[in-house]
C-alpha cells in the first residue's frame, strides 16, 4: 500500500513538475515579449492646450483627448480615497496583484456572473490597469492577462505607489470626451479637483469602470446606485464618517456639463487666428497634445465693445436694403418646439433669439420663441410666445431678392405662419413686455481691429457680424482696396523726402496717358481747389493732389514706403495705387498706422503675449526687449535698469508727428469731423473706393489704434454717398467712446527739435493774420520764402496732351483704369 502511494505520489510530482516547467516556459516566453515598462518614467500624456485673455479668462481649449495633467500631490485625499475604494482598496498594501480579490473574483463573482450570463471580471488592481492602459491592448485573452500581471510586478518594483496612482488618475477615460481626473472634474462639474464635494468625487470614481453605463442623464439610476455604493465603501474603508456619507448619498448627481459659452464671449475670431498661429509655429500635435498655456493679448471688455459696435452698424445699414426673407420654415400644426430647437443660435449675438411665426394679423405677428435645450438632450417642455408689433415691420415691407427690391402690399407678402426668423426683445419706455423686433443677418460685413501702437499687441478683433454665421475673418483674410486711407503713406513718403506740410501742390485736373488710354482721376465732389498745401490735401482727401504728388516724387518711392510699412508685399508702381487701388487687410493697415502713432518704430502685430509648455517653462514671449542690469542681485549704487528698444525705425519720428498733426486736421476740419465729439486728440483718415464698394476709417490716440472696414464679401456698391466718413467712422466713434471712457486724456508728443510756425492755411507761407494754422517743421525747414506750386507748370501741358489724345481716340476720355482707388 505504501509502495502504491509512493508510486502515485511520484507520478503526481512528475506531472506537477512538468506543468510547472510548462508554466515557467510559457511565462518566460511571454516575459520576453513584454514592452519596456521604463517608458512610464518618460510619460507625457496628450494634454489640453488652453488659451487665455490678458486678464486670465479662458478663451479656448484644444485637445484630441481633453486632459489636464495633475501631479499626485495636488489630488485631495478625499478624491484618492474615492478611487481606491472603487477600484483597489488594498492598493498601498499589495505588490501589483491583490490575490485575495483575484481569488474572490474567480471563485465567487465570476461563477455567479457565468450563471447569469454576465461578463466575467478580472479583479485588476490599479497597477494592472496602468500596465494595460499604457503598455498593452484591451484584448480579453489569457496571454494579455498574464502579461498584465508580470508588468504589474515590475512596475511596482520600479515606481512608487504615488507615481503609479498619478499615472492612473491622469490617463483613464471618464466619458464625455474627458481624460484624467482634472479634465473630468471640469467637464462634469466645472470645478477644479480640489473643489469637488464628496458625492462628486464618488461619481467620478464610478465612471472609469464603464462611463457609458453610468451616464448622468441616460442612466441616472445606475449612476446614483454606483456612486452611493462607492460612498459606502469609503465608509467601510475608514475614509469617511457615516454622517457625511449619508448627506452625500442624498445629493443629486449635480452634473453640469460645461459648454463652450463658458469661454470669453465673442472671442472666436481672435481665438481661431491664434490657433492657426500656434499650428504654424509648433505644429498640430503641439496644439492638440502639447498642453501649452497660451496667454493672448485679447482684452475681453474691449472685444465686447468691438463686437457690439460693428454688429449694430451692420444691422442698421442692412435694414436700409430691405427684407430678404425667413431663415427657414417648420410645421406648426403640432408642438413646434423640437423643430425650432434644431435651429442653432448665433451665440455671439446675445440679444437675438429664434422664433417661429404662429399667426399674422393687422396688429402684428404672434411668435413662438425657441425653447432652451436640456443638458441631457432635447428641449425643455415650456413654450414661450411673444408679439412683433405691426409698426416694427415697416422696414421689412421693402422686399429684396435677386431681381432687386420692391414694396410689399401687405404683411402676408413679408412673413407667413411657420416662418423661422430672428427676433430681439424690444427695449425702451414704449416697449411692452413680451414684444419683439424682427431681425435678419446682414449681408454686408466688415471688420474692426484695435491695437496698442507701442507694442503691436492686438487688443480686440471683430472679423465679421458673427463667427457662427461665417468663420471668414475679414480682419485678416479679406484683401480689399483701402482707398483714401492709404493716402497718409504717400504723404509720409513725401515728408520724409524734402516736402513739408506747407508744400503747395496744384489741385487741378490731371490726365495720365497709359497704354493708349487716358486716365483722368477726379476728386470726390468733382471740384478742384487750385494750389493747396499738403495739409489741406490730406484733410480734404484730394485725389488730384495725391496723384500729382506721387507723380512728382515717383511712384517707386511710394511703393517702397508701402512695403516698408507692411501694407503690401509688392506694390506695383502705378499712379492709381497712390489712391489705394492695391488690396490689403485691415490688420495690415492698422499695423501701418501704429507706426505713425508710435513715432516711426516698426512693430509686428501680435496676438500672443506668452506661451508656456506643460511644465510651465516659457517657450515664447512677445516682448523681446533686452533689460540691461535687470539680473543684478543687489543694488550697489548702479543706475536703474534700462529696457533697450532695438526695434527698427522705419520712419523719421518728426515725419510721424507731422502726419499725425495733419490727420488730426482730418478730424477737426476734414472728412471725419463727427469724431470731434469725442473731445480727445485723435488722428485718422477715411477711405472709400470706386462705386462705394469699401468704406474705411483708421484712426488713433497716442495709445490705441483702431481700424474699421465695411463692405460686402463680394465687392458690391453700397449706395451713392456711402463713404468711410459716413459708415466706418461712426463705428470707430462708438467703439472709442466706450473704451476711452475711463482713460486719461493724453496728447500726442512733439519730438524734441521740431519748431511750431504760424502759416497761412491756403498758401503755406509764414503769416501773421488771416486764415492761420500752426504747423510743425523739422529743423532746417520752414515755410517757403517764395510762393511755389508743385505741378503748376504741368497743368497746361497735360491739358494739351489730353486734347491731342482725344482727337486720336474719341472713346479714350471714358477709359478709367481698373481699380483706380479711393474717392474720399
Protein Blocks (a to p, Z undefined) as FASTA:
>chain_A
ZZmmmmmmmmmmmmmmmmmmmmmmmmmmmmmmpccfklmmmgccddddddddfkopafbd
cdfbdcddddfklpcfklmmmmmmmmommlmmmgoiafklmmmmmmmmmmmmmmnopacd
ehiafklmmmmmmmmcfbdcfklmmmmmmmmmmmmmmpcfklmmmmmmmmpcgbjhigcj
klmmmmmnopafklpcfklmmmmmmmmmommlmcfklmmmlmmmmmmmmmmmmmmnopac
fklmmmmmmpcfkiacddfklpcehilmmmmmmmmmmmmmnojklmmmnopacddfbdfk
lmmmmmmmmmmmmmmmmmmnopebjfbdcdfkbcfklmmmmpccdfklmkbccdddfbdc
fkbccddddddddfkgpjdfbdcdddddfklmmmmmpccdfkbccddfbfklmpcghiac
dddddedjklcghiacdddddfbdcddddddfknopafbdcfbjblklomcdfklmmccd
ekjmlmmmmmmmmmmnopafkbccddddddddeehiacddddfkopaebjadfklmmmno
paklmmmmmmmnopklmmmmmmmnomambdcfbfklmnopaccdfklmmmmmmmmmnoop
acdddfbfbdcdfkopafbdfblcdcehklpfbdehiacdddddfbdcfbdfklmmmmmm
mmmmmmmmmmmlmmmmnopacdddddddehhlaccdddddfkbccddddddfbacdebeh
iafklmmmmmmmmmmmmmmmmpccddddddehiacddddfklopacfedjdddddddehi
acdfbdcdehklmmmmmmmmmmmmmmmmmmlmmpccehibjfZZ
